[in-house]
Amino acid sequence: MKAENRKSKKEKFFSFFLKWSPCFFLLILCVAALGFGTKLISPFSIFSETISKTDFVILVKIRLPRILLSVICGALLGGTGAVFQGFFRNPLADPGIMGVCSGATFGAVLSGLIPLSAFSFLSHTTFFAFAGALLSALCVFLFSKFFKETSSVTLLLSGTAVGTFFSALASIILLTHESDLHSFYVWTTGSFNAKGWKEFSTFIIPSLLSLVLLELSSRHLDVLVCGENSARTLGLNYGFVRNYVLISGSLATSCAVCSGGIISFVGLIAPHIARKIYGPLHRTLIFESMIYGAGLMLIADTLARTVVSPSELPVGIITSLVGVPCFIAVLFKMGRERG
């Protein structure tokens, strides 16, 4: 009996450690990332009375908000990737699958034609990007309403069509305004450069709301694993789940894109890492995908601002260099399983 109790305690401890250790390591990464950059600064010097004013500004006003933004952006992408992969039952689904990234890009490009000073509370480029992302999600949502029995495949095709449409509009604008090509390039490769407390305070509330909504979808997605028809037989309201996933995923992706630009592969790779370690149950998978997505994004951003210091690489380039081999590995795994 005592042996069984000891075994039970060990299992509980191992389960607790396995679930929360990534959070602990993420915190360590955040502290370490504070010290890296063009100038190496001890993150603990912020508590020292002898810290210079310049170092204090670098740590608190430049690096800290950037680190928090990258963590939130990665968590949003990782969580959305896990939800979309579960809903579409497709291991290659990612946050951009609903055309939200293309809508955000269109909004960002369009903002160059409409210089408005009315949006003083927020960069009008970010405002238009956020509006474009939500517009894209709304188009997919309204388009799906035309089908009484909307399947995940129909939503997938709708998102692809809407995304292609907004990409075409963005291309038309850029071809007629070549001076905006550079800013468009920076946007599409992703960057947290020059992002501070202003951007953080703008997106923290909708981002946290998105993370909560994504986590609450886990119960429905675990039922949906058996297939749409079987899930309906078990009493699942598929229409509600479809709308819920579409709204929460689109809001999360919108916040992520507007805080860091279009960053590929984080939302695709993080769920695969979490699934390999924690299994397919979404009640654990979604949360862990958020943590691993945050960690991957933080590492990528730290490398982006240190590898070619004092210059800086777009963070999307770093994630693509790491993500492409992982993507190919996933394809090979799918091929072996089907073979």
ROLUMDREN-101059 format. One line per field, with one value per residue (C-alpha): residue number from 0; residue in three letters; x, y, z. Coordinates in nm, 4 decimals, padded with zeros to 6 digits. Example, Ala and Ser with C-alpha at 12.3 -4.5 7.8 and 13.67 -1.06 7.14 Angstrom:
% ROLUMDREN-101059
seq	c(0 1)
type	c(Ala Ser)
u	c(01.2300 01.3670)
v	c(-00.4500 -00.1060)
w	c(00.7800 00.7140)
***
This chain:
% ROLUMDREN-101059
seq	c(0 1 2 3 4 5 6 7 8 9 10 11 12 13 14 15 16 17 18 19 20 21 22 23 24 25 26 27 28 29 30 31 32 33 34 35 36 37 38 39 40 41 42 43 44 45 46 47 48 49 50 51 52 53 54 55 56 57 58 59 60 61 62 63 64 65 66 67 68 69 70 71 72 73 74 75 76 77 78 79 80 81 82 83 84 85 86 87 88 89 90 91 92 93 94 95 96 97 98 99 100 101 102 103 104 105 106 107 108 109 110 111 112 113 114 115 116 117 118 119 120 121 122 123 124 125 126 127 128 129 130 131 132 133 134 135 136 137 138 139 140 141 142 143 144 145 146 147 148 149 150 151 152 153 154 155 156 157 158 159 160 161 162 163 164 165 166 167 168 169 170 171 172 173 174 175 176 177 178 179 180 181 182 183 184 185 186 187 188 189 190 191 192 193 194 195 196 197 198 199 200 201 202 203 204 205 206 207 208 209 210 211 212 213 214 215 216 217 218 219 220 221 222 223 224 225 226 227 228 229 230 231 232 233 234 235 236 237 238 239 240 241 242 243 244 245 246 247 248 249 250 251 252 253 254 255 256 257 258 259 260 261 262 263 264 265 266 267 268 269 270 271 272 273 274 275 276 277 278 279 280 281 282 283 284 285 286 287 288 289 290 291 292 293 294 295 296 297 298 299 300 301 302 303 304 305 306 307 308 309 310 311 312 313 314 315 316 317 318 319 320 321 322 323 324 325 326 327 328 329 330 331 332 333 334 335 336 337 338)
type	c(Met Lys Ala Glu Asn Arg Lys Ser Lys Lys Glu Lys Phe Phe Ser Phe Phe Leu Lys Trp Ser Pro Cys Phe Phe Leu Leu Ile Leu Cys Val Ala Ala Leu Gly Phe Gly Thr Lys Leu Ile Ser Pro Phe Ser Ile Phe Ser Glu Thr Ile Ser Lys Thr Asp Phe Val Ile Leu Val Lys Ile Arg Leu Pro Arg Ile Leu Leu Ser Val Ile Cys Gly Ala Leu Leu Gly Gly Thr Gly Ala Val Phe Gln Gly Phe Phe Arg Asn Pro Leu Ala Asp Pro Gly Ile Met Gly Val Cys Ser Gly Ala Thr Phe Gly Ala Val Leu Ser Gly Leu Ile Pro Leu Ser Ala Phe Ser Phe Leu Ser His Thr Thr Phe Phe Ala Phe Ala Gly Ala Leu Leu Ser Ala Leu Cys Val Phe Leu Phe Ser Lys Phe Phe Lys Glu Thr Ser Ser Val Thr Leu Leu Leu Ser Gly Thr Ala Val Gly Thr Phe Phe Ser Ala Leu Ala Ser Ile Ile Leu Leu Thr His Glu Ser Asp Leu His Ser Phe Tyr Val Trp Thr Thr Gly Ser Phe Asn Ala Lys Gly Trp Lys Glu Phe Ser Thr Phe Ile Ile Pro Ser Leu Leu Ser Leu Val Leu Leu Glu Leu Ser Ser Arg His Leu Asp Val Leu Val Cys Gly Glu Asn Ser Ala Arg Thr Leu Gly Leu Asn Tyr Gly Phe Val Arg Asn Tyr Val Leu Ile Ser Gly Ser Leu Ala Thr Ser Cys Ala Val Cys Ser Gly Gly Ile Ile Ser Phe Val Gly Leu Ile Ala Pro His Ile Ala Arg Lys Ile Tyr Gly Pro Leu His Arg Thr Leu Ile Phe Glu Ser Met Ile Tyr Gly Ala Gly Leu Met Leu Ile Ala Asp Thr Leu Ala Arg Thr Val Val Ser Pro Ser Glu Leu Pro Val Gly Ile Ile Thr Ser Leu Val Gly Val Pro Cys Phe Ile Ala Val Leu Phe Lys Met Gly Arg Glu Arg Gly)
u	c(00.0000 00.2840 00.4662 00.1550 00.1253 00.4894 00.4377 00.1282 00.3161 00.6027 00.3589 00.1871 00.5200 00.6380 00.3100 00.3325 00.6967 00.6261 00.3397 00.4985 00.8718 00.8365 00.6938 00.9947 01.2392 01.0487 01.0976 01.4713 01.4824 01.3111 01.5658 01.8559 01.7176 01.7256 02.1026 02.1602 02.1746 02.4128 02.5335 02.5650 02.4012 02.3419 01.9636 02.0114 02.1816 01.8350 01.8160 02.1559 02.1860 02.4940 02.3180 02.3617 02.0643 02.1450 02.1466 01.8217 01.6518 01.7826 01.6592 01.3250 01.2078 01.3514 01.4250 01.1593 00.8521 01.0021 01.0543 00.6986 00.5592 00.7548 00.6380 00.2729 00.2976 00.4527 00.1900 -00.0887 00.0554 00.1284 -00.2177 -00.3938 -00.1909 -00.2932 -00.6616 -00.6669 -00.4808 -00.7338 -01.0379 -00.9319 -00.7713 -00.4779 -00.1227 -00.0153 -00.2745 -00.1303 -00.2653 -00.2595 -00.4985 -00.8028 -00.6504 -00.5998 -00.2322 -00.3154 -00.5876 -00.3435 -00.0907 -00.3520 -00.4447 -00.0806 -00.0185 -00.3428 -00.2416 00.0375 -00.2250 -00.4323 -00.2048 -00.4351 -00.3234 -00.6507 -00.5118 -00.2612 -00.3247 -00.1767 00.0333 -00.2199 -00.0339 -00.1002 -00.4610 -00.5235 -00.3462 -00.5656 -00.8771 -00.7677 -00.7116 -01.0554 -01.2119 -01.0573 -01.1908 -01.5347 -01.5370 -01.4613 -01.7294 -01.9944 -01.8934 -01.9354 -02.2912 -02.3998 -02.3538 -02.6007 -02.3682 -02.0329 -01.7515 -01.3949 -01.2903 -01.5290 -01.3858 -01.0341 -01.1099 -01.2913 -00.9902 -00.7570 -00.9758 -01.0133 -00.6412 -00.5530 -00.7955 -00.6434 -00.2911 -00.3856 -00.5228 -00.2031 00.0069 -00.1944 -00.1379 00.2345 00.2812 00.1296 00.3228 00.6724 00.8027 00.6165 00.7932 01.0524 00.7983 00.5942 00.9028 00.9702 00.6084 00.6025 00.9272 00.8217 01.0036 00.9701 01.2126 01.1048 00.8109 00.7628 00.5201 00.2733 00.2220 00.2248 -00.0459 -00.2575 -00.2668 -00.2300 -00.6041 -00.7276 -00.4293 -00.5070 -00.8739 -00.7714 -00.5515 -00.8378 -01.0805 -00.8337 -00.7828 -01.1587 -01.1990 -01.0083 -01.3153 -01.4927 -01.1847 -01.1278 -01.4782 -01.4221 -01.1197 -01.3482 -01.4863 -01.7636 -02.0448 -01.9463 -01.9091 -02.2599 -02.3870 -02.2251 -02.4182 -02.1567 -02.3001 -02.0717 -02.1989 -02.1170 -01.7712 -01.7000 -01.7898 -01.6096 -01.2854 -01.3036 -01.3581 -01.1064 -00.8389 -00.8827 -00.8672 -00.5529 -00.3852 -00.4818 -00.3154 -00.0053 00.0330 -00.0154 00.2361 00.5124 00.4184 00.3813 00.5934 00.5823 00.6156 00.5893 00.2184 00.2937 00.5936 00.5052 00.1947 00.3968 00.6609 00.3941 00.2006 00.5152 00.5722 00.2212 00.0045 -00.3019 -00.5435 -00.6210 -00.6819 -00.3044 -00.1881 -00.3213 -00.1622 00.1727 00.1673 00.1331 00.4371 00.6512 00.5395 00.6397 00.9777 01.0463 00.9546 01.1688 01.4720 01.4218 01.3897 01.6967 01.8969 01.7554 01.8937 02.2282 02.3550 02.4516 02.4666 02.4545 02.2315 01.9200 01.7632 01.3851 01.2630 01.0579 01.3792 01.5044 01.1772 01.1710 01.5268 01.4345 01.0778 01.1390 01.3400 01.0766 00.8018 00.9778 01.0180 00.6424 00.5732 00.8024 00.6327 00.2894 00.4148 00.5464 00.2224 00.0119 00.2514)
v	c(00.0000 00.2363 00.1440 00.2282 00.5652 00.6424 00.5502 00.7685 01.0629 01.0169 01.0093 01.3241 01.4992 01.3931 01.5084 01.8419 01.8892 01.7948 02.0450 02.3455 02.3072 02.4760 02.7827 02.7882 02.7607 03.0303 03.2626 03.1849 03.2605 03.5955 03.6940 03.5816 03.7649 04.0911 04.0752 04.0123 04.2762 04.5254 04.5874 04.3022 04.4019 04.1891 04.1631 04.1751 04.5138 04.6675 04.6184 04.7781 05.1357 05.1833 05.1063 05.3839 05.5695 05.4408 05.0766 05.1272 05.2716 04.9848 04.7185 04.8637 05.0752 04.8870 04.5208 04.4344 04.5394 04.3763 04.0495 04.0571 04.1267 03.8392 03.6024 03.7008 03.6844 03.3376 03.2183 03.3449 03.1743 02.8488 02.8319 02.9198 02.6595 02.3895 02.4900 02.5063 02.1756 02.0143 02.1703 02.0997 01.7697 01.8681 01.8650 02.1251 02.3869 02.7124 03.0518 03.1987 02.9406 03.1711 03.4447 03.6689 03.7313 03.8404 04.0696 04.2275 04.2786 04.4452 04.6771 04.7656 04.8435 05.0408 05.2565 05.4038 05.5598 05.7016 05.8949 05.9757 06.1556 06.0762 05.7464 05.9073 05.6387 05.3810 05.3670 05.3991 05.1236 04.8863 05.0035 04.9364 04.6011 04.4960 04.6138 04.4281 04.1078 04.1259 04.2121 03.9011 03.6847 03.8464 03.7685 03.4016 03.3945 03.5524 03.3365 03.0247 03.1316 03.0591 02.6877 02.5176 02.2259 02.4024 02.1511 02.2233 02.1686 02.4430 02.6825 02.5914 02.6646 02.9870 03.1079 03.0268 03.2156 03.5217 03.5255 03.5090 03.7929 04.0255 03.9341 04.0345 04.3689 04.4349 04.3521 04.5941 04.8759 04.8036 04.7869 05.1334 05.2727 05.1263 05.3544 05.1383 04.8164 04.8330 04.8798 04.5960 04.3719 04.4483 04.3722 04.0371 03.9159 04.0106 04.2232 04.3489 04.6312 04.9697 04.8061 04.9354 04.9749 05.1593 04.8563 04.6231 04.8149 04.8293 04.4559 04.3014 04.2928 04.1472 03.9094 03.7740 03.7441 03.5474 03.3122 03.2400 03.1765 02.9410 02.7435 02.7102 02.5426 02.2330 02.0407 02.0779 01.9869 01.6661 01.5571 01.6634 01.4334 01.1429 01.3289 01.5779 01.3250 01.1274 01.4491 01.5563 01.2147 01.2709 01.5982 01.8468 02.1684 02.1828 02.5208 02.6797 02.5214 02.6324 02.9943 02.9869 02.8541 03.0954 03.4017 03.3145 03.1987 03.5013 03.7433 03.5748 03.5770 03.9415 04.0415 03.8356 03.9758 04.3341 04.3028 04.1366 04.1222 03.8031 03.5347 03.1860 02.8356 02.9152 02.8297 02.5168 02.3786 02.4583 02.2306 01.9441 01.9752 01.9890 01.6967 01.4840 01.5396 01.5685 01.3725 01.4735 01.5815 01.9485 02.0348 02.0045 02.0492 02.4040 02.5451 02.3773 02.4912 02.8488 02.8044 02.6418 02.8999 03.1775 03.0147 02.9631 03.3220 03.4594 03.2569 03.3625 03.7309 03.7160 03.5629 03.8187 04.1110 03.9552 03.7469 04.0458 04.3055 04.6076 04.5406 04.3275 04.0443 04.0139 03.7554 03.5873 03.4900 03.3100 03.1209 03.0235 02.8875 02.6676 02.5966 02.4697 02.1606 02.0890 02.1262 01.8783 01.6371 01.6555 01.5806 01.2764 01.1534 01.1883 01.0011 00.7114 00.6874 00.6728 00.4304)
w	c(00.0000 00.0936 -00.2273 -00.4274 -00.2482 -00.3213 -00.6854 -00.7012 -00.5483 -00.7944 -01.0861 -00.9621 -00.9145 -01.2601 -01.4144 -01.2317 -01.3365 -01.6979 -01.7202 -01.5490 -01.6197 -01.9644 -01.7871 -01.5574 -01.8483 -02.0365 -01.7392 -01.7420 -02.1160 -02.0568 -01.7918 -02.0116 -02.3157 -02.1204 -02.1148 -02.4860 -02.7556 -02.9075 -02.5533 -02.3057 -01.9768 -01.6704 -01.6245 -01.2475 -01.2681 -01.2863 -00.9084 -00.8548 -00.7379 -00.9557 -01.2858 -01.5405 -01.6802 -02.0304 -01.9197 -01.7297 -02.0389 -02.2550 -02.0126 -01.9052 -02.1966 -02.4947 -02.4214 -02.1616 -02.3650 -02.6739 -02.4861 -02.3498 -02.6975 -02.8519 -02.5758 -02.6197 -02.9989 -02.9835 -02.7362 -02.9611 -03.2681 -03.0845 -02.9291 -03.2538 -03.4420 -03.1936 -03.2143 -03.5945 -03.6299 -03.3979 -03.5628 -03.9217 -03.8158 -04.0308 -03.8873 -04.1444 -04.0431 -03.9101 -03.7887 -04.1401 -04.2738 -04.2394 -04.4561 -04.1529 -04.2298 -04.5838 -04.4519 -04.2067 -04.4841 -04.7010 -04.4137 -04.3501 -04.7167 -04.7424 -04.4451 -04.6568 -04.8810 -04.5944 -04.3577 -04.0690 -03.7564 -03.5813 -03.4574 -03.2251 -02.9622 -03.1954 -03.5082 -03.7880 -03.9756 -03.6867 -03.6650 -04.0350 -04.0129 -03.7222 -03.9066 -04.2211 -04.0255 -03.8655 -04.2025 -04.3544 -04.0706 -04.1072 -04.4809 -04.4118 -04.1422 -04.3669 -04.6612 -04.4483 -04.3614 -04.7190 -04.6502 -04.4188 -04.3553 -04.3365 -04.2940 -04.1906 -04.5522 -04.6686 -04.4103 -04.5167 -04.8816 -04.7888 -04.5892 -04.8770 -05.1244 -04.9008 -04.8239 -05.1929 -05.2670 -05.0064 -05.1196 -05.4724 -05.3513 -05.1544 -05.4614 -05.6773 -05.4273 -05.4052 -05.7811 -05.8117 -05.5113 -05.5332 -05.2589 -05.0039 -05.1071 -04.8294 -04.5501 -04.6995 -04.6966 -04.3289 -04.2453 -04.4270 -04.2672 -03.9136 -03.6590 -03.3030 -03.3649 -03.2216 -03.0422 -02.6880 -02.4016 -02.6259 -02.8490 -02.5499 -02.3647 -02.6804 -02.7445 -02.3987 -02.3198 -02.6530 -02.6512 -02.3043 -02.4013 -02.7116 -02.5080 -02.2684 -02.5553 -02.7225 -02.4028 -02.3461 -02.6861 -02.5686 -02.4472 -02.7820 -02.9847 -02.7874 -02.8906 -03.2514 -03.2862 -03.3723 -03.6762 -03.7470 -03.7858 -03.4771 -03.2775 -03.3763 -03.2678 -02.9280 -02.8953 -03.0103 -03.1550 -03.4562 -03.5754 -03.2399 -03.2305 -03.5859 -03.5107 -03.1771 -03.3277 -03.6190 -03.3969 -03.1247 -03.3705 -03.5948 -03.3005 -03.1698 -03.5103 -03.5625 -03.2349 -03.3170 -03.6681 -03.5550 -03.2720 -03.4729 -03.8415 -04.0427 -03.8756 -04.0234 -03.8801 -03.5054 -03.5060 -03.7069 -03.5184 -03.1540 -03.1477 -03.2959 -03.0237 -02.7532 -02.9055 -02.9153 -02.5415 -02.3950 -02.6347 -02.8386 -02.5615 -02.6262 -02.2608 -02.2182 -02.5759 -02.6284 -02.3120 -02.3766 -02.7411 -02.6130 -02.3875 -02.6563 -02.9117 -02.6716 -02.6141 -02.9836 -03.0624 -02.7811 -02.8910 -03.2537 -03.1615 -02.9374 -03.2219 -03.4660 -03.2642 -03.1700 -03.4653 -03.6834 -03.4056 -03.4208 -03.7225 -03.6898 -03.8854 -03.9294 -03.6815 -03.9552 -04.1337 -03.8228 -03.7732 -04.1411 -04.1334 -03.8377 -03.9449 -04.2984 -04.1884 -03.9219 -04.1833 -04.4126 -04.1195 -04.0539 -04.4206 -04.4131 -04.0952 -04.2552 -04.5612 -04.3504 -04.1520 -04.4695 -04.6347)
***
